[in-house]
Amino acid sequence: MPEQLDLALAQLRELLLDPGLTRAVAAGRRRGQAPSVVRAELRPVALKSGSRLQIVTFDGARPYTRNVAPGPEAGGAVDALLAQPFGNWHVQTASTTVQLRVTKKGEAQVHRTDTPGGPPGGPGTGNGPGTGGGSGAAGGHDREKEHLLDPGDPLFTAIGANAAKRRQVDAFLRSLAATLPAELPQPLRIADLGCGNAYLTFASYRYLAARGIDAELTGVDVREDQRERNTELAGRLGCADRVRFVAGTIAEVTVEPAPDLVLALHACDTATDEALARGVRWGARWILAAPCCHHDLAAQLRTSPAPEPYELLTRQGILRERFADVLTDALRAALLRLHGYQVEVVEFVDSRHTPRNLLLRARRTGAAPTDEQRTGYHQLLAQWRVTPRLRALLGDPHS
């Protein structure tokens, strides 16, 4: 339920000045207002002169750090930050995690949870999303990776997440964290194309919001019943004004303004190609695609003889299917490079948990393709005599 903003901020003030503070982040902007800095982070530090509250502010170009003494100096610094029209606050203490978001009506939407097993993230994971967190070791002892999304988050209850789904969420969020830089557009606009039941859509939003990142998500799925279900869940999770859903095809749906980040997570077969093509046409800065099924090229390989001496790769059905997977994603990555993206193909979750564990991670650089990249791509097409769906959608770049 919404709360009165000044009372919610007063409660945050107590946590920010509490000796048990672990880390706090303020970011985003309220409707019609803009803070004087893009982002602020607070954390306790131990210096030779004693304990201090470290405050790091980002003006969009570089960070500015200061360490303030406990008492009136820290109180004044915290009051000044709370007076800024930030849209989101995320505060962690040794026992509590509080997420505060300012709604369009100027009210506070507050989510409070107990911090499981001490402060999330632990030492060395308190940087921005570009760092990706780490499993690390404390005192030389191995420990299990910290979760990027609080295991007690109500999202997991709402979607009935089992252990495998929780692992997949955490693995995807680590890939997301490794993709995004420390400085992000405000707001960060995201489109999840072929979102289905949208549990990774919601996980992405809640992860970003917990780090004080102002994000706006649009989930797209062809089924109207999925849109209704996901919209209702967004209302229950208190993020309906930041996470919306539309019913439509990936190829034709309207998403305005154009997204900065495009997600396509297990969109089946050529739906992944349609999502990649939309991302390129939008000029998205980042694209994360986890392909699912590769029937298109597999069918083409069945009707076209393999070039010598590779006939053994496609003679057996199971080998042909697996080779089609590899060939499809290799050609997707190559074509994205020709369109000005830097591309990595990575495993984002262990194959023990799901066979659909490949991730295409693309970042737009605008760099012109090299002659070597062009030649390699066209030689592969000619040798295997296939026509990838993504090429039909995008064509070859002119430059």
N, C-alpha and C positions, 0 to 999 in steps of 0.2 A: 504494500500500500504506500502511496506517496506520503512524504512527511514534510513538515515545514522546514524550509531550507536553512534558516538561521539557527534553528535548534539542532538540526543534523550537523551543521558545520561546527557548532559549539562542542558537540560530542567528539567530532574529529579532532578538534583542538586538544582535547584532553589526551587522546591517543598519540598525537604528534609530539606532545611534550612529555609523554610517559617514558620512564627509563627503560621499559620493555619494548620500545619501538624497534622494529627490525628494518623496515624500509617503507617509504611512501612515494607515490608518484601522482602528480597532477598534470593533466593535459586536456586537449580539446577546448572547445569554446561553447559558451551558452548562446542561445539563439539571439542574433542581433548584436552580440558583444564579442570582443576579442581581448584576451589577456595581453599584457605587455611582453610576455615570453611565451614560447611555444610549449615548453614543458619544464617541469620542476621535479627534482628528486631529492628526498631527504633520507638520511640514515645516520645512526650514531657512529662515531669514530673515536678511537683512543689515541691521543697524541701525547707527546712528552709533557705538555702543559696541562694534561688532564683530559677528561671526557668532553667531547664537543658534538654538536649537531651539525653535520655537513649538509649544506644546501647547494645543489648544482642546478643552475638554470640554463636553458638553451634558448638563444634568440633566433634560431634558424640558421645561424652561420657557425657559431662556436659555443662551447659550454663555458660557463663562468662559475667558479667554485668558491665558496667561503665557509669557514668553520666558526660557528657562534657558540658562546659559552652558555651553559644552562642558566636558567633564571630569566631576568628581564630581557636580556639580549635575545635569547632564543624565543621567548614569548612574543617579542615585537616582530621578529622575522617571520614567525609562523602566522601571526595576525595579518601581516602584509600579504602573504601568499593566499590566505583564506579570503581576503578581500578581492583578489583577482577573479574575474569571471570564467574560471576553468569549468569545463563541462563534466569532467570526470575526476574522481579521486579514488586511489587504491591505497589502503593503509594496512600494513601487516605489523602485528606485534607478536610476542612470544606465544600468546594464547588466542588471539583474535585476528580475523581478516575482515575488513570492511570495504565494500565497494559502494561508492556513492556516484550517482549520475543525476545531473540536473535535467529535468524534462523541459519540453517546449513551454510548458505553463509556469516554469520557474520553481517547480517543486523538486524535492529530493526523493529519488528512488534508491533505497538503501538495501543492500544485501549483506548480512552478517553471518559469518560461520566461525566455528572454532578452528584454530590452526592445528592440523594434525601433526603430532610428533615434532612440535617446534616450528620455527619459521620455514615456510615453503621456499624452495630454491637453494637454501643453504649457502655457505660461503662460495663466492666466486660466480654465482648465477644471478646477481642483481643488476646486470647491465640491461640495455635495451634489447628489443627483439632481434637485432642483428647478431647477437652473440650466441643465441640458440641454447643457452644454459649448458650444463655439463653434468656428467655423472660424478666426476671428481673422486677424491679420496680424502677423508678427514683423519688426520693423525696417522696417516700411512695405512689405514685399514680400508678395504674395499667396502662399498656400500651400494645399494640399489639406486638406480637413477631416480631423482626426484620427479614427481609428476608436475607437468607444466600447467595442468588444470586441476584444481583442488579435487581430490577424490570424493569429497563431501558436497560438491557442487550439485544443486538441485537438478541440473540437466540430466545427470546420470540416472537419477530416480525417474524422471519424466520419460526417458526413452527406454527404461528397463535394461540398462547396459550391463552386460556380463563382462567377465574378465577380459575376453578376447576383444570386445568392442572398446573397452577402456584402453587396452594396449594400442589399438589402432588409432584412437583419438590422440593419445600421447605421442605416438610416432609421427602422425601427421603434423601435430603442432610443433614438433621439433624441426620438421622440414620447413614449415612456415616461418619459424623463428630464424632459421638459417638463411632464408631467402630475403627477408625484409631488412633494410638498413636501419640505423639508429634514428635518422631523420626521415619522417614520413609526411606526406601531404595531409592537411587537416581540412575536412575529414578525409579519412582513407576510404575510398569507395570500392566496394567489392561486389562482384557478381559470381554466384555459384550456379553454373549452367548444368542442368540435369541433376538438380539437388536431391531428388527422391524424398526420403524421410528427413533429410536435412540435419542429421545429428552432427556431421562435421561442420555444417554451416553455423549452427549454434555454438559448437565448441570453439570455432575460430573467433566468433564475436566475443564470447565470454573470456577467452584468453587475452584478446587484445584490450578489452575493456578493463580487465584486471590489471593491466599495465598502463592504464591511463591513456590509451590510444583511442581517439575519437573515430569510430568506424561506422559506416553505413553499409548494410548488406542487402542485396537483392537476390533471392533464391528463385530460380526458374525451373519449372517442371511442366511437362505437357499435361499432367493429370490435374483436373480441378479439385478432386478429393484430397490430393496431397497439398495443394495450396490452402485449402480450408483447414486441414489438420495442422499444418505448420504455422499458419497464422494464429490459430487458437493457442498453440504451444508458445508462440512468441508473447502472447498476452499473459499467459501464466508465468512466464519467466521474466516479465516486466521489461521487455525490450521491443515491444511492438512498434515504437516510434523510430527504432534504429534498424530493425530487421523486418523486411517485408517480403512477400512472396507473390509471384504472378504465375498464371497458367499460360503456357504458350510453347511453341517450338523454339529450339535453340537458334535456328536459322532466321526466324522472323520476329522474335520477341523484341520489344523496344525497352531499352534500359537507358535512362537519362538522369543525370549526366553520365557520360561514358565512364566505365570503371577504371580504376588504377590497377586493380588486381583481379584476375579471372581465375576461378577455380573450376575444374571439371573432374570430379572425383567419381570414377567408375561409371562414366557415361558409356553406354554400350556401343561397341563397334564404331561405325562412322559418326555417331553422335560426338565422340571425342574430337574427330576432325572438324565438325561444325563448330564446336566450342573453341578449338584452336584458331580457326579462321575468324570467328567473331572477335577473339582477343586481339589478333593481329590487325584487323580492320579498325577496331577501336583505338589502336595504338596503346594498348595496356602496357604498363611498365613491367608488370610481372605476370606470369602465367604458371599455374601449377596444375598439371593434368595427370591423373592416375588412370591409365587406359583400362578398359574392360572388354574382353572379347575382341577378336581380330578376324572376323569372318570374311571381310571384303577381299583382302589379298590372298587369304587361304583359298577362296573360290577361284581367283584368277590363276593361282599356281596349279590348281587341279586341271585346268584346261589348256595350260601352256607348258610345253616341254622345258625342263630345266636346262640351262646352258651347261656345256661340258666344262669341267668334269664333275658337276655338282648334282647329277641325277640321283645319287644316293640320298641326298638331303630331302628329297620330296617323294621318293618312291613309297615309303611307308606313311600311312595316314597320320599317325601320332607325331612323327618327325616333321611332316609337312606343316601340321598345325603349329608346332612350336617354332619352326623356322619362320612361318608367317608372322608370328608375334614379334620376333626379333627384327625381321625386315620392315614390318610396318612402322615400328617405333624408331628404327634407325632412319627411315626416310622422313618421318615426321620431324625428328630433331634436325636433320639436314636442311629441310625446307624452311624451318623456323630460322636457322642460321642465315639462309639466303635472304630472309626478310628482316634482318637486322637484330636478331636476338642471340644472346649468349645462352647456350643450352647445356644442361647436365642431365644425364639419365641415371637415376639413383634408385636404390632399394629403400623404401621408406618404412617398411615394417617387415619383420622376419618372415620368411616364407613358411615357417611352421604355423603361423597364425592365419595367413591367407595367401593363396596363390596370386591374387591381384595386388602385387606388392611393388610394382614399378611406378616411378614418378618422373615425369618430364618437368624439369624446373628451368624456366626460361626468364631471362631478364633482358629488357629492351635496351640496346646500346646505340642503335641507329647506324652501326658500322656497315659499310658496304661489303658485300661478300667478296672473297678472294677468287681468283681464277681457279685455284686448286679446289675450293669448296664447290664451285659451279661444276667443274669437270667431274669430280667424284660423284656428285649427285646424279648427273645425267648419264654417266657411265653405268651406274647401278640400275637406273631405270631401264636403260637399253638392254643391259645384259639379261635381266630377269623378265623383261617384256610385261611390266605391270603398270597400271595407272592408279596411283594412290588417290583416294578421295580428297585428301587435303590439297593436292595439286589441282584437282578439278575445281575446288572452291576458291583457291587463292591465285592460281596461275604462277608463273615464274616472275620474279622481280625484274624490272627493266634495267635497273642500274647495275 
